[in-house]
Amino acid sequence: MSLKVTKISRVKPATNSSQDSVDSLVLPLTFFDLRWLRLHPTERVLFYELHADSSRESFHSVVLPKLERSLSVVLCHYLPLVGRLTWDPQDPKPCIVVSPNDFVSLTVAESDADFSRVSGKGILPQTEVRSLVPELPFSCDSPSVLALQVTLFPNQGLSIGIAAHHSGMDGKTMARFIKSWAHVCKHGTIALPVDLTPLFDRTIINVSESLEAKILEFSLHFLGEKDSLRSLKPPPTVKPSLDLVRVTLELTRKNIEKLRERAKSESTRSQLELQLSTFVLAYAYLWSCLVKTRGGDVDRPVRVVYLADFRNRLDPPVPENYFGNCVFMIGCFGHKAKTFLGKDGFVNMVEILSDSVKGIGSQDIEALCESYVERTKSVKPGTQSGFIVGSNWFGLYGSDFGWGKPANSATVSIDGMEAFAMSERKDELGGVEVGLCLKKREMDVFVSLFQNGLEN
């Protein structure tokens, strides 16, 4: 597979006839944003089949101009996305700063790959998917919030790659931005529906400044750069292994229901004690398969991490269309691999996750933060850490730019860790799709365990 960059555009927010550029904007980061300050970008790619407009001529004369115009319009509504993260020496924490003439970098490329294979759900090299997302620009230690890439597969389709600084927005906000761009592109409008219109009011995040200071200190704790704690550059990028592959696996609604019945029958707890949501059941099954894939020392420590959305957990609640981050890491600590290796590995994980999810409702964010920080600092070297990103409630398959639903949606930035990326299924309510990156030998083992477990 070869990829050729044909153009790099600087897309600015559209302005009315009396303005040459947008106004300046300063948006302070909140407690929920600061956790992600020095992490690598969140990267996602969506694939779209094209029919009438898939030739080079139609793409460059019709499709690309339409994408650029609609992006310019939607950036008026999502103005912080054209800005940069900055940390003024006088400020206790960073801000997103938008200056006149700021823009979003849009890379346009062309690939000679087989679109149906790269956009499919089967096993393929991660490097092929990674080439479809752009690098997030840095300038003077001030990273951009967003970068985009559109890649044409001539006479087949296109992909839209997104790289976003996680301190700028969480997955729910990213999904809302993508759906807003799609809405403007498909309908040619300059207005957004109420549910897609972002809310920027930071005062609705009711978290103390002392907690902000604690999470900021924690976020910089492991960097080992004592002389440059105000640097906003991410840690050095570790080049992914060349034998890293990715796959998209599916759990149908029927699969989920069977897992639910299995949890009920195998657990010694009452059903009222168990949280048998699709998320818990899917993560429990996936994690038990992953620990078995690793094999090895049965007494090695493991920890499981997931993200909890706090929009409905703060007082007062945060509106769904809030722009930024409103998620926090929740960890399950103190377990060993053998807990998940036997036949009861799945149900053990269901019970552990049930306790964790139910525990969120009985603690405030201060207590959860204190616990997570202290327990994370005590994690031993060699601990197997599992992580899950995304959600089956984001609705990204509803992102129709005018060419129908995406053929596939993949989270690219999971390739540096043992992580799952969850989304809804394209054509069925109640099921989930799960992306995973592993070395080829490990992937073969995992897929075999995953499929055999469902069949049995």
C-alpha positions as CSV (number, residue, x, y, z in Angstrom):
1,M,0.0,0.0,0.0
2,S,1.4,3.4,-1.0
3,L,-0.1,6.8,0.0
4,K,0.6,10.1,-1.8
5,V,-0.2,13.5,-0.3
6,T,-1.7,15.7,-3.0
7,K,-2.6,18.8,-1.0
8,I,-2.6,20.4,2.5
9,S,-5.3,22.9,3.1
10,R,-5.6,25.5,5.8
11,V,-9.3,25.5,6.6
12,K,-10.5,28.6,8.5
13,P,-13.9,29.1,10.1
14,A,-16.3,30.8,7.8
15,T,-16.9,34.5,8.5
16,N,-19.6,36.9,7.4
17,S,-18.8,39.5,4.7
18,S,-17.8,42.2,7.3
19,Q,-15.1,40.1,8.9
20,D,-11.8,39.0,7.6
21,S,-11.1,36.5,10.5
22,V,-12.7,35.1,13.6
23,D,-12.5,36.8,17.0
24,S,-10.0,35.7,19.6
25,L,-11.1,33.2,22.2
26,V,-9.6,31.8,25.4
27,L,-11.1,28.7,26.8
28,P,-9.6,27.4,30.1
29,L,-9.1,23.7,30.7
30,T,-11.1,22.0,33.4
31,F,-10.3,19.2,35.9
32,F,-11.5,16.7,33.3
33,D,-9.3,18.1,30.5
34,L,-6.1,18.2,32.5
35,R,-5.8,14.4,32.9
36,W,-5.0,14.2,29.2
37,L,-2.6,17.0,29.0
38,R,0.5,15.1,27.9
39,L,-0.9,12.1,26.2
40,H,-0.7,11.2,22.5
41,P,-3.6,12.3,20.3
42,T,-6.8,10.5,20.0
43,E,-7.0,9.2,16.4
44,R,-10.0,7.8,14.5
45,V,-10.7,7.0,10.9
46,L,-14.1,6.6,9.1
47,F,-14.5,4.9,5.8
48,Y,-17.1,5.8,3.2
49,E,-18.0,4.0,0.0
50,L,-18.4,6.4,-3.0
51,H,-20.2,5.5,-6.2
52,A,-20.9,8.3,-8.7
53,D,-18.2,10.6,-7.2
54,S,-15.4,8.2,-6.7
55,S,-13.3,9.2,-9.8
56,R,-10.3,11.5,-9.3
57,E,-12.1,14.2,-11.3
58,S,-15.3,14.0,-9.4
59,F,-13.5,13.9,-6.0
60,H,-11.5,17.0,-6.6
61,S,-14.2,19.0,-8.3
62,V,-17.2,18.0,-6.2
63,V,-16.5,16.0,-3.1
64,L,-13.4,17.7,-1.7
65,P,-14.8,21.3,-2.2
66,K,-18.0,20.3,-0.5
67,L,-16.0,18.8,2.5
68,E,-13.9,21.9,2.8
69,R,-16.8,24.3,2.6
70,S,-18.8,22.4,5.2
71,L,-15.8,22.1,7.5
72,S,-15.3,25.8,7.3
73,V,-18.9,26.4,8.3
74,V,-19.0,23.8,11.2
75,L,-15.8,25.3,12.6
76,C,-17.7,28.5,13.3
77,H,-19.8,26.5,15.7
78,Y,-16.8,24.5,17.1
79,L,-14.3,27.4,17.2
80,P,-12.0,26.0,19.9
81,L,-11.0,23.3,17.4
82,V,-9.0,25.8,15.3
83,G,-7.0,26.9,18.4
84,R,-3.9,25.7,20.2
85,L,-3.1,24.6,23.7
86,T,-1.0,27.2,25.4
87,W,0.4,27.6,29.0
88,D,1.2,31.2,29.9
89,P,3.8,31.5,32.7
90,Q,1.4,33.5,34.7
91,D,-1.5,31.0,34.5
92,P,-1.9,28.0,36.9
93,K,-3.1,25.8,34.1
94,P,-3.2,25.7,30.3
95,C,-5.9,27.1,28.0
96,I,-7.1,26.7,24.5
97,V,-6.4,29.9,22.7
98,V,-7.9,30.8,19.3
99,S,-6.3,33.7,17.5
100,P,-7.4,35.5,14.3
101,N,-6.4,33.6,11.2
102,D,-6.1,30.3,13.0
103,F,-7.0,27.2,11.0
104,V,-7.4,23.5,10.9
105,S,-4.9,21.6,8.8
106,L,-6.6,19.3,6.3
107,T,-4.3,16.8,4.5
108,V,-5.6,15.4,1.2
109,A,-4.1,12.1,0.1
110,E,-4.6,9.3,-2.4
111,S,-4.1,5.6,-1.7
112,D,-3.7,2.7,-4.1
113,A,-4.9,0.1,-1.6
114,D,-8.0,-2.1,-1.9
115,F,-10.7,0.0,-0.2
116,S,-12.9,-3.0,0.7
117,R,-9.9,-4.7,2.5
118,V,-8.6,-1.6,4.4
119,S,-12.2,-0.6,5.4
120,G,-13.1,-4.2,6.3
121,K,-13.3,-5.8,9.7
122,G,-10.8,-8.5,9.1
123,I,-7.2,-8.7,10.3
124,L,-4.8,-6.3,8.5
125,P,-1.5,-4.5,9.3
126,Q,-2.0,-1.6,11.6
127,T,0.4,0.5,9.6
128,E,-2.1,0.6,6.7
129,V,-4.8,2.2,8.9
130,R,-2.4,4.5,10.7
131,S,-1.3,6.1,7.5
132,L,-4.9,7.4,7.1
133,V,-4.7,9.8,10.1
134,P,-2.7,13.0,10.1
135,E,0.0,14.1,12.6
136,L,-1.2,16.7,15.0
137,P,0.8,19.9,14.4
138,F,3.1,21.4,17.1
139,S,4.4,24.9,17.0
140,C,6.5,26.5,19.8
141,D,5.4,24.0,22.3
142,S,1.8,24.8,21.5
143,P,-0.1,21.8,20.0
144,S,-3.1,22.2,17.8
145,V,-6.4,20.8,19.0
146,L,-7.4,19.2,15.7
147,A,-6.0,17.9,12.4
148,L,-7.8,16.1,9.6
149,Q,-7.0,14.0,6.6
150,V,-9.2,12.9,3.7
151,T,-7.8,10.0,1.6
152,L,-9.2,9.0,-1.7
153,F,-9.3,5.4,-2.9
154,P,-9.9,6.1,-6.6
155,N,-13.1,4.6,-7.9
156,Q,-13.8,3.0,-4.5
157,G,-14.3,5.4,-1.6
158,L,-12.6,7.7,0.8
159,S,-11.6,7.9,4.5
160,I,-11.7,10.7,6.9
161,G,-9.0,10.6,9.5
162,I,-9.1,12.6,12.7
163,A,-6.3,13.4,15.2
164,A,-7.4,15.4,18.2
165,H,-5.7,16.5,21.4
166,H,-7.5,14.7,24.2
167,S,-7.4,17.8,26.4
168,G,-9.6,19.5,23.9
169,M,-12.4,17.0,23.8
170,D,-13.6,13.5,24.8
171,G,-15.1,10.9,22.6
172,K,-18.6,12.1,23.0
173,T,-17.6,15.6,21.9
174,M,-15.6,14.3,19.0
175,A,-18.6,12.2,17.9
176,R,-20.8,15.3,18.1
177,F,-18.3,17.3,16.0
178,I,-18.1,14.6,13.3
179,K,-21.9,14.3,13.1
180,S,-22.2,18.1,12.9
181,W,-19.8,18.3,10.0
182,A,-21.7,15.5,8.3
183,H,-25.0,17.3,8.9
184,V,-23.7,20.6,7.3
185,C,-22.1,18.7,4.4
186,K,-25.2,16.7,3.6
187,H,-27.8,19.4,4.0
188,G,-25.8,22.5,2.9
189,T,-27.0,24.4,5.9
190,I,-25.1,26.9,8.1
191,A,-27.2,26.2,11.2
192,L,-27.0,23.2,13.5
193,P,-29.8,21.4,15.3
194,V,-30.0,22.1,19.0
195,D,-28.6,18.7,20.0
196,L,-25.5,19.2,17.9
197,T,-24.8,22.8,19.0
198,P,-21.9,22.8,21.5
199,L,-22.0,24.5,24.9
200,F,-18.7,26.1,26.0
201,D,-19.6,27.3,29.5
202,R,-16.9,26.1,31.8
203,T,-18.6,27.2,35.0
204,I,-21.0,24.2,34.8
205,I,-18.0,21.9,35.7
206,N,-18.5,21.9,39.5
207,V,-15.0,20.7,40.6
208,S,-12.7,22.5,43.1
209,E,-9.5,24.2,42.1
210,S,-7.6,22.1,44.6
211,L,-8.7,19.0,42.7
212,E,-7.5,20.5,39.5
213,A,-4.1,21.1,41.0
214,K,-4.0,17.5,42.2
215,I,-4.8,16.0,38.8
216,L,-2.4,18.3,37.0
217,E,0.4,17.2,39.3
218,F,-0.6,13.6,38.8
219,S,-0.7,14.0,35.0
220,L,2.9,15.2,35.0
221,H,4.1,12.7,37.7
222,F,5.5,10.0,35.5
223,L,7.2,12.2,32.9
224,G,10.5,12.7,34.7
225,E,11.0,16.1,33.2
226,K,11.3,18.2,36.3
227,D,12.7,21.2,34.5
228,S,9.9,21.4,31.9
229,L,6.7,20.6,33.7
230,R,5.0,23.3,31.8
231,S,5.9,21.8,28.5
232,L,2.9,20.6,26.4
233,K,4.8,18.3,24.2
234,P,3.8,14.6,24.4
235,P,6.3,12.0,25.4
236,P,8.4,10.6,22.6
237,T,6.4,8.4,20.2
238,V,7.3,4.7,20.3
239,K,7.2,3.3,16.8
240,P,4.6,0.5,16.6
241,S,5.9,-3.0,16.0
242,L,5.8,-3.9,12.3
243,D,4.0,-7.1,13.0
244,L,1.2,-5.3,14.8
245,V,-2.2,-6.1,13.3
246,R,-5.8,-4.9,14.0
247,V,-9.2,-6.4,13.8
248,T,-12.8,-5.4,14.3
249,L,-14.8,-8.0,16.2
250,E,-18.6,-8.1,16.6
251,L,-20.8,-9.1,19.5
252,T,-24.3,-9.3,18.2
253,R,-27.4,-8.6,20.4
254,K,-27.8,-12.4,20.6
255,N,-24.2,-12.8,21.8
256,I,-24.8,-10.2,24.5
257,E,-28.0,-11.9,25.7
258,K,-26.2,-15.2,25.9
259,L,-23.4,-13.6,27.9
260,R,-26.0,-12.1,30.2
261,E,-27.7,-15.4,30.8
262,R,-24.3,-17.0,31.4
263,A,-23.4,-14.4,34.0
264,K,-26.7,-14.9,35.8
265,S,-26.3,-18.7,35.9
266,E,-22.6,-18.8,36.9
267,S,-22.5,-16.0,39.5
268,T,-23.3,-16.8,43.1
269,R,-24.6,-13.3,43.6
270,S,-28.2,-12.1,43.2
271,Q,-29.2,-10.4,40.0
272,L,-29.7,-7.2,41.9
273,E,-26.0,-7.1,42.8
274,L,-24.9,-7.4,39.2
275,Q,-24.6,-4.7,36.6
276,L,-25.4,-6.6,33.4
277,S,-25.2,-3.8,30.9
278,T,-23.9,-4.4,27.4
279,F,-20.7,-2.5,28.4
280,V,-20.0,-4.7,31.4
281,L,-20.7,-7.9,29.6
282,A,-18.6,-7.1,26.6
283,Y,-15.7,-5.8,28.5
284,A,-15.7,-8.8,30.9
285,Y,-15.7,-11.2,28.0
286,L,-13.0,-9.4,26.0
287,W,-10.7,-9.0,29.1
288,S,-11.0,-12.7,30.0
289,C,-10.0,-13.6,26.5
290,L,-7.0,-11.1,26.6
291,V,-5.6,-12.4,29.8
292,K,-5.8,-16.0,28.5
293,T,-4.1,-14.8,25.3
294,R,-1.2,-13.5,27.3
295,G,-0.9,-16.7,29.4
296,G,2.3,-16.7,31.5
297,D,2.6,-16.0,35.2
298,V,-0.7,-16.7,36.8
299,D,0.3,-14.5,39.8
300,R,1.2,-11.4,37.8
301,P,-0.8,-8.3,38.9
302,V,-3.4,-6.9,36.5
303,R,-5.5,-3.8,36.5
304,V,-8.5,-2.9,34.4
305,V,-9.3,0.7,33.5
306,Y,-12.3,2.3,31.8
307,L,-13.7,5.8,31.4
308,A,-16.8,6.9,33.2
309,D,-18.9,9.8,31.8
310,F,-19.7,12.3,34.6
311,R,-22.1,14.5,32.7
312,N,-25.0,13.0,34.7
313,R,-23.0,12.4,37.8
314,L,-22.1,16.0,38.8
315,D,-24.3,18.4,40.7
316,P,-25.8,20.1,38.8
317,P,-25.7,17.7,35.8
318,V,-23.7,18.8,32.7
319,P,-25.7,19.1,29.5
320,E,-25.0,16.4,26.9
321,N,-23.8,19.0,24.3
322,Y,-21.1,20.3,26.6
323,F,-17.9,20.8,24.7
324,G,-14.7,19.4,26.2
325,N,-14.0,16.4,28.5
326,C,-16.3,15.1,31.1
327,V,-14.9,11.6,31.6
328,F,-12.6,10.3,34.2
329,M,-10.6,7.1,34.5
330,I,-11.9,4.4,36.8
331,G,-9.5,1.6,37.8
332,C,-10.0,-1.9,39.2
333,F,-6.9,-2.7,41.2
334,G,-5.5,-5.5,43.3
335,H,-6.2,-8.5,41.1
336,K,-4.0,-11.3,39.7
337,A,-4.1,-12.9,36.3
338,K,-5.4,-16.2,37.7
339,T,-8.7,-14.5,38.6
340,F,-9.5,-14.3,34.9
341,L,-7.7,-17.4,33.5
342,G,-10.0,-20.2,34.5
343,K,-13.5,-21.1,33.3
344,D,-14.9,-18.6,35.8
345,G,-12.7,-15.7,34.5
346,F,-15.6,-14.1,32.7
347,V,-18.0,-14.1,35.6
348,N,-15.3,-12.9,38.0
349,M,-14.7,-9.9,35.7
350,V,-18.5,-9.3,35.5
351,E,-18.6,-9.1,39.3
352,I,-15.5,-6.9,39.6
353,L,-16.9,-4.5,37.0
354,S,-20.4,-4.5,38.5
355,D,-18.9,-3.5,41.9
356,S,-16.9,-0.8,40.3
357,V,-19.7,0.7,38.2
358,K,-22.1,0.6,41.1
359,G,-19.4,2.2,43.3
360,I,-19.2,5.3,41.1
361,G,-22.7,6.2,42.1
362,S,-21.9,6.1,45.8
363,Q,-18.8,8.3,45.6
364,D,-18.2,11.9,44.5
365,I,-15.5,12.9,42.0
366,E,-13.1,14.0,44.8
367,A,-13.1,10.6,46.4
368,L,-12.8,8.8,43.1
369,C,-9.9,11.0,42.0
370,E,-8.0,10.5,45.3
371,S,-8.4,6.8,45.1
372,Y,-7.4,6.5,41.4
373,V,-4.3,8.7,41.9
374,E,-3.0,6.9,44.9
375,R,-3.6,3.4,43.6
376,T,-2.1,4.2,40.2
377,K,1.1,5.5,41.8
378,S,1.4,2.1,43.5
379,V,1.0,0.0,40.4
380,K,4.0,-2.4,40.2
381,P,6.2,-2.8,37.1
382,G,5.1,-5.7,35.0
383,T,1.4,-5.2,35.7
384,Q,-0.9,-6.2,32.8
385,S,-3.1,-3.2,32.2
386,G,-6.3,-3.4,30.2
387,F,-8.1,-0.3,28.9
388,I,-11.3,0.3,26.9
389,V,-12.2,3.5,25.0
390,G,-15.2,4.6,23.0
391,S,-18.8,3.7,23.6
392,N,-21.7,1.9,22.0
393,W,-23.8,5.1,22.5
394,F,-21.8,7.6,20.4
395,G,-23.8,6.9,17.2
396,L,-20.9,7.5,14.8
397,Y,-22.6,5.3,12.2
398,G,-25.1,8.1,11.9
399,S,-22.4,10.4,10.4
400,D,-23.8,10.6,6.9
401,F,-22.0,13.2,4.8
402,G,-24.3,12.5,1.8
403,W,-22.9,9.1,0.9
404,G,-24.7,7.0,3.5
405,K,-23.5,5.4,6.7
406,P,-19.7,4.8,7.1
407,A,-18.6,1.4,5.9
408,N,-16.5,1.2,9.1
409,S,-15.2,3.3,11.9
410,A,-11.9,2.5,13.6
411,T,-10.0,4.0,16.6
412,V,-6.3,4.1,15.5
413,S,-4.7,5.3,18.7
414,I,-5.1,2.0,20.6
415,D,-2.0,0.6,19.0
416,G,0.3,1.5,21.9
417,M,-1.4,-0.5,24.6
418,E,-3.6,-3.5,25.4
419,A,-6.8,-1.6,24.7
420,F,-10.2,-2.2,23.2
421,A,-12.2,0.4,21.2
422,M,-15.9,-0.1,21.5
423,S,-18.7,1.3,19.3
424,E,-22.2,0.4,18.3
425,R,-22.8,-2.1,15.4
426,K,-23.5,-0.6,12.1
427,D,-26.7,-2.5,11.2
428,E,-28.1,-3.8,14.6
429,L,-29.2,-2.2,17.8
430,G,-28.0,-3.8,21.0
431,G,-24.7,-5.2,19.7
432,V,-21.2,-3.8,19.8
433,E,-18.1,-3.7,17.5
434,V,-14.7,-3.8,19.2
435,G,-11.4,-2.9,17.7
436,L,-8.1,-4.4,18.9
437,C,-4.4,-4.2,18.0
438,L,-2.0,-7.0,18.9
439,K,1.0,-8.7,17.4
440,K,0.0,-11.2,14.7
441,R,0.7,-14.3,16.8
442,E,-1.2,-13.0,19.8
443,M,-4.1,-11.8,17.6
444,D,-4.5,-15.3,16.1
445,V,-4.8,-16.7,19.7
446,F,-7.2,-14.0,20.8
447,V,-9.5,-14.4,17.9
448,S,-9.6,-18.1,18.4
449,L,-10.5,-17.8,22.1
450,F,-13.1,-15.1,21.3
451,Q,-14.9,-17.1,18.7
452,N,-14.7,-20.5,20.4
453,G,-16.0,-19.0,23.6
454,L,-19.1,-17.6,21.8
455,E,-19.7,-20.9,20.0
456,N,-19.5,-22.9,23.2
